[in-house]
Amino acid sequence: MRALTGSFLLLYALTSGTDPPPARASTALEATYEGLLGNSSIVALVTPMEQRSLWENGRIYTYSRTYTDRTIAGVHAEERWVRTLGGIVGDLGQIVEGEAVLTVGHPAFVFLRPGPLGAFEVCARAQGQFPLALDDTKRLRLVRSHLSHTVPRVQQASRQARPAARPAPEVLHGRLLDEVSREVAADWSAIHAK
């Protein structure tokens, strides 16, 4: 049976006339809570109001005009543009695994950094975005993003006694929006005051 299967695969390969497409995959290192705080210039609860997708350097990017529902840390602006990889231009679409996905009309808690052309980008891609969900008591809670697979960071032994970096979803997922907002504001200010 193995010989027959092998012969069939060899025959198929010789007669198909095309090479198989290259296999592509990506894995992201797990973002830490402290890393998101340190790399962000703004932390805010935003709601996308409109989106525009366009080609840039051979890739599709989507620009989302967002309304700032609440500024948690950083400089407040009522509206800002947030740039993410992927989108649809004409009849062609691109999906980028691990990228933040902002949806018009759906608020998200985001860690932002400056991007090109005055827009902002989500820190650590999808790991810096936490959509909101109502719990049984109608209170808003943060939920982890859609990111499918991350690799845990290995803690390095250090001579200095430093607190271990904590994975962002472990710190934020499932917690109440108001509680997280207070904690993030205090922790962000402490990190950026250094």
C-alpha positions as CSV (number, residue, x, y, z in Angstrom):
1,M,0.0,0.0,0.0
2,R,2.9,2.4,0.8
3,A,4.5,1.7,-2.5
4,L,1.2,2.5,-4.3
5,T,0.7,5.7,-2.4
6,G,4.3,6.8,-3.0
7,S,3.9,6.0,-6.7
8,F,0.7,8.0,-6.9
9,L,2.3,11.0,-5.3
10,L,5.4,10.8,-7.5
11,L,3.1,10.5,-10.6
12,Y,1.0,13.5,-9.5
13,A,4.1,15.6,-8.8
14,L,5.5,14.8,-12.3
15,T,2.3,15.4,-14.1
16,S,0.8,18.4,-12.3
17,G,3.2,20.8,-13.9
18,T,3.1,23.3,-11.0
19,D,5.0,23.6,-7.9
20,P,3.1,23.5,-4.7
21,P,2.6,26.9,-3.1
22,P,5.1,27.8,-0.4
23,A,4.0,27.1,3.1
24,R,3.9,30.3,5.2
25,A,3.2,30.6,8.9
26,S,3.9,33.1,11.6
27,T,4.3,32.9,15.3
28,A,4.3,35.9,17.6
29,L,6.1,36.2,20.9
30,E,3.6,36.7,23.7
31,A,3.3,40.4,24.5
32,T,3.8,41.4,28.1
33,Y,1.7,43.9,30.1
34,E,4.8,45.9,30.9
35,G,5.9,45.8,27.3
36,L,2.5,47.2,26.1
37,L,2.7,50.0,28.7
38,G,6.3,50.9,27.8
39,N,5.8,50.8,24.0
40,S,2.5,52.7,23.9
41,S,2.2,56.5,23.7
42,I,-1.5,56.4,24.2
43,V,-3.9,53.9,25.8
44,A,-7.5,54.5,25.0
45,L,-11.0,53.1,24.6
46,V,-11.8,53.8,20.9
47,T,-14.7,53.1,18.6
48,P,-14.0,52.9,14.9
49,M,-16.4,55.2,12.9
50,E,-15.2,54.6,9.3
51,Q,-12.5,52.7,7.4
52,R,-10.5,53.2,4.2
53,S,-8.2,50.6,2.7
54,L,-5.4,51.3,0.3
55,W,-2.3,49.9,-1.2
56,E,1.1,50.9,0.3
57,N,4.4,49.3,-0.8
58,G,2.6,46.2,-2.2
59,R,0.4,45.6,0.8
60,I,-3.1,46.6,1.8
61,Y,-3.5,48.8,4.9
62,T,-6.7,49.8,6.5
63,Y,-7.0,53.2,8.1
64,S,-9.8,53.4,10.8
65,R,-11.0,56.8,11.9
66,T,-11.7,56.2,15.6
67,Y,-13.7,58.2,18.2
68,T,-12.0,58.3,21.6
69,D,-14.6,57.1,24.1
70,R,-12.0,57.4,27.0
71,T,-8.4,58.3,27.1
72,I,-6.7,56.0,29.7
73,A,-3.1,57.3,29.4
74,G,-1.3,59.8,27.1
75,V,-2.6,62.8,25.2
76,H,-6.3,63.0,24.6
77,A,-7.7,63.5,21.1
78,E,-11.3,63.2,20.3
79,E,-10.6,61.4,17.0
80,R,-7.5,59.6,15.6
81,W,-6.6,57.4,12.6
82,V,-5.4,53.9,13.4
83,R,-3.5,52.0,10.7
84,T,-3.7,48.2,10.5
85,L,-2.4,45.6,8.0
86,G,-4.9,44.0,5.7
87,G,-8.2,45.0,4.2
88,I,-10.1,45.0,0.9
89,V,-9.3,47.2,-2.1
90,G,-11.6,46.6,-5.1
91,D,-12.0,42.9,-5.5
92,L,-8.8,42.0,-3.7
93,G,-8.5,41.4,0.0
94,Q,-5.6,40.6,2.3
95,I,-5.8,39.0,5.8
96,V,-2.8,39.3,8.1
97,E,-2.7,36.7,10.8
98,G,-2.1,38.3,14.2
99,E,-3.0,41.8,13.2
100,A,-5.4,43.9,15.2
101,V,-8.9,44.0,13.6
102,L,-10.9,47.1,14.3
103,T,-14.6,46.9,13.4
104,V,-16.8,49.9,12.8
105,G,-19.1,50.5,15.7
106,H,-17.4,48.1,18.1
107,P,-15.3,49.7,20.9
108,A,-11.9,48.3,21.8
109,F,-9.3,49.0,24.5
110,V,-6.1,49.7,22.6
111,F,-2.4,50.4,23.3
112,L,-1.3,52.8,20.5
113,R,2.1,54.1,19.2
114,P,2.8,56.6,16.5
115,G,2.7,55.3,13.0
116,P,3.3,56.9,9.5
117,L,1.5,59.9,8.2
118,G,0.2,61.0,11.6
119,A,-1.8,57.8,12.1
120,F,-1.3,55.4,15.0
121,E,-0.6,51.7,15.1
122,V,-1.7,49.1,17.7
123,C,1.3,48.0,19.8
124,A,2.1,44.3,19.4
125,R,-0.6,44.1,16.7
126,A,-3.6,42.1,17.9
127,Q,-2.1,41.6,21.4
128,G,-2.4,45.3,22.0
129,Q,-6.2,45.3,21.3
130,F,-8.8,44.1,23.8
131,P,-12.4,44.1,22.5
132,L,-15.2,44.6,25.1
133,A,-18.0,42.3,26.1
134,L,-20.9,42.7,28.4
135,D,-21.0,40.2,31.3
136,D,-24.1,38.8,33.0
137,T,-24.5,41.9,35.1
138,K,-24.3,44.2,32.0
139,R,-20.8,45.4,33.0
140,L,-18.1,45.8,30.3
141,R,-15.1,43.5,30.5
142,L,-12.0,43.2,28.4
143,V,-11.5,40.1,26.3
144,R,-8.4,38.8,24.6
145,S,-8.1,39.5,20.9
146,H,-8.5,37.0,18.1
147,L,-4.8,36.2,17.9
148,S,-4.5,32.4,17.4
149,H,-1.1,31.5,18.6
150,T,1.7,33.1,20.7
151,V,4.9,31.7,22.1
152,P,5.5,32.3,25.8
153,R,8.5,34.4,26.6
154,V,11.2,32.6,28.6
155,Q,12.2,34.5,31.8
156,Q,15.9,35.2,32.0
157,A,17.7,34.7,35.3
158,S,18.8,38.1,36.6
159,R,21.1,39.2,39.3
160,Q,18.8,42.1,40.0
161,A,15.6,41.4,41.8
162,R,13.0,42.5,39.2
163,P,9.4,41.5,39.0
164,A,8.7,39.0,36.2
165,A,7.1,40.3,33.1
166,R,3.4,39.2,32.9
167,P,1.6,38.1,29.7
168,A,-0.8,40.9,28.8
169,P,-3.9,38.6,28.5
170,E,-3.3,37.1,31.9
171,V,-3.3,40.6,33.4
172,L,-6.2,42.1,31.4
173,H,-8.5,39.4,30.0
174,G,-11.9,39.1,31.7
175,R,-11.5,42.1,34.0
176,L,-13.9,45.0,34.3
177,L,-13.2,48.0,32.1
178,D,-13.3,50.6,34.9
179,E,-10.9,48.5,37.1
180,V,-8.4,48.0,34.3
181,S,-8.6,51.6,33.2
182,R,-7.5,52.8,36.7
183,E,-4.7,50.2,36.9
184,V,-3.4,50.9,33.4
185,A,-3.4,54.7,34.0
186,A,-1.3,54.4,37.2
187,D,1.1,51.8,35.7
188,W,1.5,53.7,32.4
189,S,2.3,56.9,34.3
190,A,4.8,55.2,36.5
191,I,6.7,53.6,33.5
192,H,6.7,56.8,31.5
193,A,7.8,58.9,34.4
194,K,11.2,57.1,34.5
